[in-house]
């Protein structure tokens, strides 16, 4: 399972890639793998203000619908519509194909997320 | 997964990258490669399913025929030896105890294939109703393994492993024994995918050998190991019901739209009075097919509404891998159940528009 250096990871299998006061958020390789073929993705509207642990969107596999949670507080600046049009892109490369770009509200929240090594350890026990 | 029942193939799922889930108390692979790839393999080439969790019950004895005529809704009076029939067993209210296949060896020996989740219930139900009938009922489920090879290339692949001319086994017929890779099996031209194919029954100890052999032999023809995920999408597209979704103890076969397998003009059987009455009084609800107009995938259990009124629920729904459409089956109040009518399916609290269409989403591709 691919885990990238430099990203933050949540126990719900989302990744956060910080760029200054903004962050890209998506689901991990582990998550896309457990879901299987992703056939439908729902994303929030631009401008939505979300608190950590809120439902950010939905990823549906052939078999079931799964909520995706936002690991930090944030205001949605952009959504990636290309994965709405072709959800299988998330299976192909879950780190390249982010779900939303948010404005971070409280960067200290990142401290509660996992590093690459911690996340690798975490999924090895799942 | 430790507390789950396992088929004799459990230990080799990992070798084929099988992703194991809990299905009705059984540890079974939902997929090996991907549900869509396996689904397409079965539609275009072939897939091999481990269905050893299915139950097998034998009914033998002088009264086997009359006993079964009383237990099931379909009519076996015209059934030939070596023929198979699809049927329901109903309770007194007409609800479905189980849907099953009945294999007729002769009028004193039948072989029933039942759903894994219902094995104990069915066995008990048969024993409870045995009464004075001179029959011996045996649950041999734990001794028998079953593989299903399904798809347009199923016969071609399986034929390479057998000297028996498989083309002679007609649709819903069987032969026993048939040597497959030297192993004596019961082989029927049956399945649960809407494609041509065979179901193969054998003693547990041979199933790993046969699985590996069929996988190896079928590779060049595009055969893939296939899991429960594609089994469900395939049967759904073909309009075949799943017990627990379209059929339950509370849903009658007529409500489910399978009256064809209920012969109300035959001799008495359990549930007949209730079903006759339901016919006379008219249905209050029934299962319809539908297609989403607004974008969303319908799922089992989602509510169906018209305005603010709940009129039913989704029994099965998918983004159909073959048709690439969001389609489903729903059990709804009869007054709304007309093709072309629109209703809403509630997906994550949002009512999304759908239209009723005919239930045969995918044209079955049987070799008859």
Boltz contact constraints between the chains, C-beta under 6 A:
constraints:
  - contact:
      token1: [A, 36]
      token2: [B, 31]
      max_distance: 6.0
  - contact:
      token1: [A, 36]
      token2: [B, 34]
      max_distance: 6.0
  - contact:
      token1: [A, 36]
      token2: [B, 35]
      max_distance: 6.0
  - contact:
      token1: [A, 37]
      token2: [B, 34]
      max_distance: 6.0
  - contact:
      token1: [A, 37]
      token2: [B, 35]
      max_distance: 6.0
  - contact:
      token1: [A, 37]
      token2: [B, 36]
      max_distance: 6.0
  - contact:
      token1: [A, 39]
      token2: [B, 319]
      max_distance: 6.0
  - contact:
      token1: [A, 40]
      token2: [B, 297]
      max_distance: 6.0
  - contact:
      token1: [A, 60]
      token2: [B, 297]
      max_distance: 6.0
  - contact:
      token1: [A, 62]
      token2: [B, 35]
      max_distance: 6.0
  - contact:
      token1: [A, 63]
      token2: [B, 229]
      max_distance: 6.0
